[in-house]
Amino acid sequence: MQELSISPKDFLVAFLQDEDIEFAVHRRYWAAEKKGWKLTVDVIHAIQDVVIKKEVGKQLWSDLILSEASLIVSHQKPPARSHRFYSAADIQPQLLTDKTARDIRENDMVNCNMPFLYQLISHKLSKTVALPIQSDGGKPDEPDLENNSDSENEEAGDSNDELFDGEIKKIKSLKGCMAARKDRIHTTSKCICSMISFVHNQQNNSRQLENSLTFLACGVSNRVNRFLSYIGLVSSSKTANRALVALGLHAKDKITEKLSIKNGQPITPFLCVDNLDFEQHIHSQSQGNNSQMFHGTWGYLNQVDPTLLSSISPSDLTLETYVSAMEKVPSVRVFPKMLISSSKEEKHWSLLLKSQVAKVLLEHIAKTSDNNTKISINPPEINQVSHKPPDITMLKLMVASDNSAQGVGEVCTGLIQQSDLEIDDFFSRLQVIDGDLATCSNIQSLRTQRIPSKHNQDTITNLLTLLSGSHTMWNVGLAIFELNYGNASDSHDCGAWRWLDSLGIPSKKTLDKKDFTKMIQNMEKIHEATLVYCVIAQAKYKASQSDSPKLSNLLLRLCDFASIIEGNQATKSGDIGRLMNMWKQWSVTAIGVKKLWQYAIQLPRMIILVQRVLPPGLSRIILHSLLIAPSG
C-alpha cells in the first residue's frame, strides 16, 4: 500500500469493488449465511467501533444507518395498484366479517410488503435488539418480555385487561400477560405500518375503511374523524357514509332473505327488539340546525341453529300447533309447586351456595394443602347451550318506540316494510319476539285491544313474547339491591350501604340505574365480603354470644344476592337450566317486592308457558335461544 500510495480504506474499497476473478474468489463467502456472513458482520462491527468512539462519529454512523434504513423502507411497500383498494360504493360485508381474509391482508403487509418497518417498530416497542445472525432454528428473535422494569410491567398489566360484557378482568397468569403484551406489540406495529401505507398510497384502504365504519358507529364526530383521517388511521367521514349506504343495501337483502317464506325454514328467526333513545348532536347550532332527540327501536334477527332444528319435529313449530296450545291456557290449573324448587333443584342450590363459599374461602382466606383434591368453585351444569357462534342479522333502526301499544304497532309495520313481506304472510307464521317487560306488556295489551277479529293481522295471535334474560336480571337485581341497600343517612341502619362504605366505595354512586355492570360488581363485592365475615372464627364467636344468633336480614340478603350472582354467572356461561332455577326464585321473590309487581305476573306466566303449555320442540328452541345476543 505504501508503494502504491493508497490508504487502507482505498485498498478495502478496491478489494470489494474490483471485478478481477482473483478478488471475486476471495469475496465469494462474504454473503454466505453459514460460512462467511458472521465474519462479515464482525468486520462491519469493527468499523463501527472505530467510528463511534467520538460523538461526531456516533452522529455520522447514525446518519449512515438512517440513510440505509430509509432506502430499505422506501423500496418495501405494497404494490401501487394492489387488490387492497375497496370502493365505498362496492363494499361487501365480508370486509368486516371475514377474519381469514383480514389475516391474509395483514400478513402480506407485515411479512411481504413492509417487513423491515414492521420488525423495526416491534423491536422498539419490545425493547429488544434485532440480531444480524438468526439462531439455529432459523426463527427471528422473540421479544424478551420478562426483563421489563416494574413500572413497565404495571403499564402492561393495566393494558392487558380482558373486556367481557363491560367487565374488566385482570389477566393474572404470567403466560397470559406475556401473550397479551406480545399481541399488543403486534397490533400496534401492523397498525402503524397500515397508517404509513395509507398515507403513501390511499388505495391501500382496507383497514382505514373498516376503522372509519367502526368509529362512525361509535359516534365519533366529524371533527375527530378529520384528524384521524389526517394521520392515516381512518378514511374520511364522507367515504364512511357512502360505505354505510352500500352496506345498508346488502343488509336489506339479507333481512329479506332471512324472513322470506321461500327459505324453507320451519320457524322464522327470533326477533329481539329494545327501545333506544339517541341524540343527533350539532356542535355549531343555528336556526333550523339544532340537536334532536330520537325515540326509536333497534333489534336483530336470531336464526335458530340448523343442528338444533334438525332434532325437533317441524309440527311443533307451526302456528296452528302454537295456537292450539294457547287455547288450552284457560283450562291450565296453576299450583304453587310449579314455581317452587324441586328436591333436585334444592340440591343444586345447596351445591351452588357451597361453591360460592369455597370460592371466597380459597381466594381470600385459605389455600388447599392437597393439590390432588379439587374443590369445586363452580356449580354443576344443568342445561348448557351450544357455544357455536349464532347467526345474527341486525335490523334497520326504526324511529318508532315500543313503549306503548301504538308504538308496538308501528314497530310491526316497520318490520313488515324491512322484510318486503305481505301483511298476510307476516301474520300467518309464528313469530317469537324477545324483549323487555314493557315490550311484552304492550304487545299483550295491543292483542287484547284487537280481539275479537276475523283477520290474523288484527288479532296478532302469531306473536309469542318472551322476557329478555338481560333485562330481567337487570330489573330484578336493581330492585333487590335497592331493597337491601338501606338508608345511608341513618347511622343506625345496617343495610348494604354500610358494607360498601367499609370497602371504600362511595355510596352515592352505587345505585346508578344505567350502569348495570357496576351494580352487579358492587353486589358481588358485598356478597363476598359478607361470606368472608361469616367464615372467620370471630364472627362465629360473636354470634354465639348474641341472644339472637340467627341474623334474619343478613341471611335473606345472602340468599337474594346469591341468586343474582348465580343468574349473572349462568347467563355468561350459557347455562339456561341454572338461569331457569333463578327465575323460579325471582318469580316468588317478586311477589313481596313492590317494584317487581309486573314481574310477579309476567315471569311466572313465561315459566309456565315454556315448561307446561308450549309444544316440547318449541320450548327447547326457546330455552336455547334466550341467552343469545350480539357481541361488541
Secondary structure, DSSP 8 states (H G I E B T S, - for coil): -TTTT--HHHHHHHHHH---HHHHHHTTTTT-TTTTHHHHHHHHHHHHHHHTTSHHHHHHHHHHHHHHHHHHHHH----TT-TT---TTS--THHHH-HHHHHHHHHIIIIIISHHHHHHHHHHHHT----SS--TT--------SS--HHHHHHHHHHT-EEETTEEE---SHHHHHHHHHHHHHHHHHHHHHHHHHHH-TT--HHHHHHHHHHHHTT--HHHHHHHHHTTSS--HHHHHHHHHHHHHHHHHHHHHHH-TTS--SS--EEEEEEEEEEE--SS-BTTB--EEEEEEEEEEEE--HHHHHTS-GGGGSHHHHHHHHTTGGG----GGGTS--HHHHHHHHHHHHHHHHHHIIIII---S-TTS----S---SSB---S--EEEE---BS--SSSHHHHHHHHHHHHHHHT--HHHHTTS-EEEEE-HHHHHHHHHHHHHH-S-SSHHHH-TTEEEEE-HHHHHHHHHHHHHHHHH--TT-TT--SHHHHHHHTT--GGGS--TT-HHHHHHHHHHHHHHHHHHHHSHHHHHHHHHSS----HHHHHHHHHHHHHHHHHHHHHHTBHHHHHHHHHHHHHHGGG-GGGTTHHHHHHHHHHIIIIIS-HHHHHHHHTTTT-----
